[in-house]
Amino acid sequence: MRISSPPTLPTSWLANSTLAAGSTLPATASALPQASTTLSLSAAADTSSIHVTQMPAELGSDDLTYEILGRIRLNAGQLQVWEQTPNDAVSEVLARNTSSHNIAQRVSGVGSALLEQLSSGAPHYRQTVANTTAPSSRSQIQTQAAKALNELQSQPSASLELRIKTQSGATVTLRIVDQQDARTGATGISAEIQVDGTLSAAEQKAVQALAGGFERAVQSLVGDETQVGLAKLTQFDSTLITRLDLQAKVYGRDDYGVRYQKLGVSFRADTSTREIKIARPDGEVAMSIDLRQPAFWGSAAQKAKAVDKYLARMDQAATRGRADRDLVQMFKSTFASLTASYGAQESNSLATREGALSEDDASWLTGLADFKAQLTATPRISNPRKRQEVDRFQYTVDQTTRATGSAATARTVDQAQNARLSAAYHQSLFSSAAPKLDSTTASQNYYYKQVEDSTTTQVRLQYDKHALVAASLTQLVEQSLRAQKFEHNKLLEDNTVSSQKPSVTDLLPLLKQLKDREDRNEITAEEKRQLLATWNDRVFATSST
């Protein structure tokens, strides 16, 4: 066993004395300098790679049988263990973070440091720092240190893994394990990077370029914020990186001390798909983006506008179905992260995409890649007198684009948007707040409301020999609200209000009229831009319902 120190300690902790080989530690802490001492002792043959940087002074009275490489930090009753000599940049970050009680701060900078470690050329690196209770005698240090390193991994407070596959077939895996729950036997942090295969210089550079995106993603997932920050992580060079897989789990303990999963995230991105699943005790988010049809994506401005429209629609659904604001914010930020940009797969010009529509025709599409997104709140029974009255919320929105035929002959493009809201909640008779319900009859004064809404928008564009021959916009909005009124547990009212609003618009005359005005030079570029923006607004008209 070797004893060494964290790589960064205040200047006041530097050595005040040096012992010759074969010397022993002083019997008491008072015999040492007030903070620490530097020792230079040789050991009997000891091949262990465990390093101890904190050790109680009372254990220093026995003869040493192992090598001391650096400073001993005195901390009564505590033992700090490192898996290997802490003399690199990753160890420096771990040493800085391990004293924090906030998960986001504890893992801050660890991923970036691991990616920098790639430049060393070693195919595998792992460093672990563990803090545990010191044993009662020096002979037990080896056993206690090994136990601490194992316990750190067994039931972590948080674990994160990013797996990166490159074009050449190599795989880079980053793992971060954090443990700050002393009840498991040890606290600390472990960081690991492993390379399977051989990275080219360009691939290594592309992987290291993900450092900022990985750091942002980690901080957003383990922090207290509800903003899911995946946008930068998805901006990878698809000519060098073919796939990313990110797994994150965060654990906590309830009021009874029972360990439970606070957050579980599974994210995958490759050249054709992005998928994410987020699970929390209060609900789940599932989302996927299809990147296989870039011909129908809009400009950056059109896409940004579409994202804003969808976010507004989500807010409206949340208000109508009384969803938890924090959960909805996570849903919205996830959607924005995945749809804000499509990375290297995205071309800057519609004209460069094979089969792309004209600017006029494309104004009747959303401009986004196809997607499916679903938010499901965990069902909750808030009325103990009526367990069948479940508070629930589920919102699903998707877009599907299909192109049939050939652009040179007969071709049809169909884009459909669908949204569905299914929710139920309890409301006070006197305000919009939730009532305080218990088992007494006196508390049973409330509305129980059930919402079932759906919207559908479909755009169809038909071409014959490159010419547009038919175009239509079909929309349908269906809404239903059932409200039951209870006073002193008696049903006084049970009303259902339903509506259905279909509409069909022939777009061909509008498009032909615009072309005629252009041919006669009767419309300026700015007037055309404003007209196309107005048309595009109509594609999202159901979002304001």
N, C-alpha and C positions, 0 to 999 in steps of 0.2 A: 504494500500500500504506500502511496506517496501522499504527502501533505503539501498543499500549495494554496495560493490565494486567489481571490477574484482579480481579474486583470486591472480593474480601476478602483482604487481606494483613495481617500483624501490624503494629501501630502503628510498630514499629521500622523498617519499610520505607518510611515516608512520606518525602516529598521533603525534601531539604536545600538545594536550589538550583534556580534557574530560569534557562534560557538564552533569549536573545532570538531572534526569528525570524531565520533565516538562519545561525545558529550551527551548529557541528559538534560531534559527540561527542568527548570526550577520547580520546587515542590509546591509553591503557592503562587497565586496571581500577583502578590505584592513583590515577588522577586523578579517579575518581568517588568519592562517598561509599561506605562499606564495603558497604552493602546495596544501595542503589538511588538513583536520582535522578528527579525529576519534570522533564519537558521540555515546553516549549511552543513548538513550531516549526511554521511554515506550510510547505506543500509546493507544488511545482509541481502542475498539474492532474493528479490521480490518482484514478480512479474505482473502484479495486479495493476490494472489501469484506473483504479478508483482513487480519487483525490479528495482530501478533506480540507476545507478552508475555515471552518469554525469548529472549535472544540473547547469544552470546559477546562479551566485551569487545573482542576483537581485531578484530571486524567494525565497531567503532564509530569507526574512524579515517577512514573515507571520508566525503565530503560526503553529506548526506542529501538525497534527492530525493522525500521523501514526508513526510506529516504524522505527528508523534508525539502521541498523545492522552493518554498517561499515563505510568506508571512502567515502566522497563525492569528486568526482573529478571535479574541476571547469573547464569548457570549454564554453566560451561565446557563447550563442545562440544554444547550442546543448543539447540534452537529450539522454542518453543511457539507454536502457531498457533491463532487463533480464526476461525471463519467470519464472525462479525460482532462488533460492539462488545460486550464482556461487561459489560453494565450492567443486567442484569435478574435476577430471582429464579432462573430456570433456570440462567443462567451461574454464579450464586453456588453452586448445588448442584454443578454440574460442576467448578468450580474446587476445591471442597472434596473431591470424590470422586476426582479423577483421579490422585492420588498413592497411592491404596490399591492393594494387590495382591490383594484379595479381590473376586470378582465381585459378591457380594451387597452389599458396602459401596460398590462403585463405582456401582451403579445405585440405591442407596438414596435415596429421596425424589425421584428424577428424574420418575417418572410423576405423582406428586402435584403437583410444580411445573409440569409440562406442562398438567395439567388446570386449574390456577389461571390459566395463561396465557390460557385461554378468555375470561376477563373483559376482556382487552384489546380484544376485538372483531375482531382481525386474523384473516383466514381461513387464514393459513399462517404458521408460525413454525418455524425450525430453527436450532439452535446446535450447533457442533462445536468441541471443543478437541482438538488433536493435538500430541503431543510426538514430535520426530524429531531426527535428527542434523543439526547445523547445517552449512551449506555452507562451502566454503573462502573464498568471497568474497561481498561484499555484493550483487553483480550477480546472484547465483544464488538469493537469498532468495525472490523471487517464484515461481520454478520449484519450489524445494524445498517451499515452503509449500503450493502447489496440489497437489503430488504427495502430501504428507502427508495432506491432507484426503481425497484419493481413495483412498489405500492403507488408510486407517482403515475404509472401507466394504467393501473388497474381500473380505477373509477375516476377519471379526470373531471375537472370542472368544465373544461372545454377542449375540444379536439378539432383540428382543421387539417384537411389534406387537399392539395392541388396536384393533379396529375396532368402533365403536358406531353402530348405525343407529337413528334416532329415528322416532317416529310420523309426523312430517311428511314423512319421506323424506330428511332430511339425514343425512350420514355424518361421524362424527368419527374420525380415525385418529391413533393415537399410535405413534411408533416410537422405540425406544431401541437404539442399537448401541454395544457396548463392545469395545474392542480393548486387550488388555494383553500381547500377544505381540510383542515388539520385532522378532522375525525377519521380520515382514511389512513392516517399514520405518517404521511409526509406531504409537504407542500413543495412546489417548485415548477419548473418549466423544462420541457424537452423540445429540441429542434433537430430535424433530420432532413437531409436531401440525398436522394439516390438517383444515379443515372444508369439506366439499362440500355446498352448500345453505345454508339459513338456519335457525339454531336459534331457537326461541321462548325467552322468558325462563325458562319452566318447564322446557323441555328442557335448557337450559344448566345449570340448577340440578341436574337429575336426573343429567346426565353428570358434573358436578363431584362429586356425592355418591358416585361410584364410586371416588374417590381412595384411600380406605382399603382397599377390597377389591382394587383393582389392585395397590397396594403390597404387601399380604399375599400375593397370588398370585405376584407377581414374586419376592419374597424366598424363598418356599417352593420355587419352581422352580429358581432359580439357586444357592440355598444348598446347604449340605452335608446339611441335614435331609431325611428321607424323608416328611415330612408335606406332602401336597399341600393348600394352603390356598385353595380356590376358593369356600368357603361364602359369604363376605362379598361376593364379586364377583357372585354369582348373585342377591343381594337387590336387584335393580334394579326400578324402578317400570315395570311392563309397560304402563301406560297412556301412558307417554312414551317408553320405550325398547323397541324391538321385537326387537332382536337384538344379541348380543355375539359377536365372534370374536377369540380370543387365539391367537397363534402365538409359540412360544418355541423357540430353538435355542441350545445351549451346546456349544462345541467345546474340544477339548484335543489334546495330542500324546502319542503312545505313546513307549515307550522308545527307538524308533529315530527319533524326531522327526517321524513322519508324523502329519499332522493328521487327526482323526476326530471324529465327532459324539458327544458324551457324553450329550446329552439332546435329544429333540425332542418338543414338545408341541403338540397342536392341540386347541383347545377351542371349542365353539360352544354358545350358549344363546339360546333364543328363548321365545316364549310357550307352545310346545307340546313342546319337546324340549331335552334337554341331552346333548351328546356330547363325549367326550374320548378322545384317543389319546396315549399316552406311550410313547416308544421310548428304550431305553437299551441299551448293549452287552450287558447281562446279561438283558434280557427286554423284553416289551411288555405294556402294559395298554390294554384297549379297553373302554369303558363308555358306555352310553346310558340315558337316563331319559325315559319317555313321560309327559307331563303333561296328556294329553287327557281323563282320566277322574277328575276330582276327587271325583266322587260316592262313590268307593270308598276314598278316603284316610281314615286314622284320625286320632284326636286326636294332639296333640304327644307325649303320653306313650306312646301306642300305637306311633307311628312310632319314637320313640327306643328303645323296647324291641325292635322289629323289627330296627333297625340293629345293636343289641348282639348279637342272636341270629345275624345274618348274619356279623358280625365274628368271633364265636366259631366259627362253622362254617368260616370261612376259616382260622382258626388250626388247627383240627383237620385240615383238608385239608393244610395246610403241614407239619404234624407227620408225618402218614401218608406224604406224598410227598417228605419231606426237601427242602422248598423253601428257597431263600435267604431268610433272615429280613429282610434289608433290602428285598428286592424285594416280599415279602409286606406289609411295613409300608407301602410306597408304595401298593400295591393297596388296602389297608384304608383308608388315609387318604383316598384318592381316592373310594372308595365312600361314606365318611362325609361328605365334603365335598358330594357331589352329592345325597345323600339326607337330609341333616340338616334342610333346610327347602326349600320350593318357592317362597319369595319371595311376591310380590304375587299369584301365582296361587292361593295357598292361603287358604282361608276358615277363620275361627276356629271355626266351628260346623258340624257335620255337617248340622244341620237346614236350613241355608241353601242346601244344594247340591241341585239338582234331581235326583231319582232316587236320593238317598242311602238307604242301608239303615238299619234300626233299630239301636240300640246293641247289642241282643242278637245280631242276625244278623251285624253287622260284627265282632263278637269272633272270628268264625271266619275272618276275612281278616287279612292281615299288617298292613294299614294303610298300606303303602307304595305309591307310584306304580309302575307296571310298569317293569321295567328288564332290562338284559342286561349282564353284566360278565364279562370274561375276562382271566386272567393267563397269559402264556406265557413261560416261561424259555427263554433261548437254549440249544438243545441243545449238549451238551459231550461230547467224547470224552476220558475220563480214563484209559482203559486202552490204551496203545499196542499191546499184544499182540492186542487184540480190538476193533477199531474199530466193530464192529457193536453193541457194548454201549454204547449212548448214554445218558448221564444227561439226563433230560428232566423237565419238569413243566408241566402245563397244567390249569388249573382254570376251569370255566365255571359260572356260576350265573345264573338268570334267573327272571322272574316275568311271567306273562301273564294278564290279566283280560279276559273277554269277557262282554258282556251282550247277550242277544237277546230280542226281543219287546218289549212295552210294559208299563210299570209298572202301567197301568190294567187290563190284561188278563193274558194269559199271559206270564210273564217268567222267564228263566233267567240266573243269574250263575254263571260258572265262573272260578275262579282257580287257576292251576297254578304250582307252584314246581318248578324242575328244577336239579339240580347234577350235575356230572360231573368226576371227577378221573382223569387219565391221567398216570402218572409212572413213572420208573425211576431207580434210583440204585445205587451201589456202597457196601457196608458192610464194615467190618473184621470178621474172625471173632472178635475178642476184645473189641470195644466197639461202641458205636453210631456211632463216628466213621467218616469216609471213609478207606479204606485208601490207602497210598502205593504206587501202582502204577508200574512202569517196564517196560522190555523184558526184564528178567531173569525166569527161571522162579521164582526164590526170592521174588519180590514177589507172585506170583500166588496169594495166599491171601485170599479174600474171598467175600462174598455179593453176587449181583446180583439185585435185587428189582424186580419190576414190579407196579404197582398199577393196577387198573381198577375204579373205584367209581362208582355213580350213585344218586341219590335223587330221588324224585318225590312230590310232595304235591298233591292236587287237592281243592278244596272246591267243591261244587255246591249252589246254593240255587235252588229252583223255586217260583214264585209263581203264584197264580191269583186275579185280582181283589184284589190287594194282600195276600192271605193266603198264608202259607208252607205249601206242601203237600208238599214233599220237601226233605231236606237230608242231605248225606253228606260224609264225610271219607275219602279213599282215599290210602293211602301205600304206597310200595314202596322198599325199600332193597336194593341189589345190591352186593356187594363181592367182589373177587377179588385175591388176593396170590400171585404166583408167586415162589418163592425158589430160586435156584440156588447151590449151595455148591461152591467151587473150592479145592483145595489143591494147591500146586505146579503150577498150570495144569490140573489134572485135575478133571473134573466128578464130584463124589461124591454130590450130592443134587440132585433137581429136583422140588420139591413145589409144588402149587397148592392153595390153600385158598379155596373160594368159598362164598358164602351168599346167600340171597334171602329177604327178610322182607316179605311183603305184608300189608296190613290194611285193612279197610273198617269204618267206624263210621257208624251211622245217627244223625244229629244231631237229627232231628225230635222224638223223645221227650224229649230233654234240654231243647230250647227250649220245648216245650209244658209240661213240668213247671215250668220257671221261670215261665212266664206264669200257671199255676195258683196257684203260691205267691204271686205278686204280687197276684193277684185276691183271695186270702184274707188278704192282709197278713201273710204268714208269713215274710217275708224283709226285712231292713233294707237300706238303701242301701249300707252298707259291706259287708254279706255278699254282696250282688249284685255289687259291684265286684270283690271277691275271686274270686267264682265265674267271672265273665267273664274275668278275668286268667288263671285256670286253664285255661279253654277255649282262650284264645289261645295258651297255652304248647304245647298239643297240636298246633297248626298247625306248630310248629317242632320237633316231637319228633325228626325224622330228623337234626337238627343235632347231637344228642348221640350218634349212632351211631358 
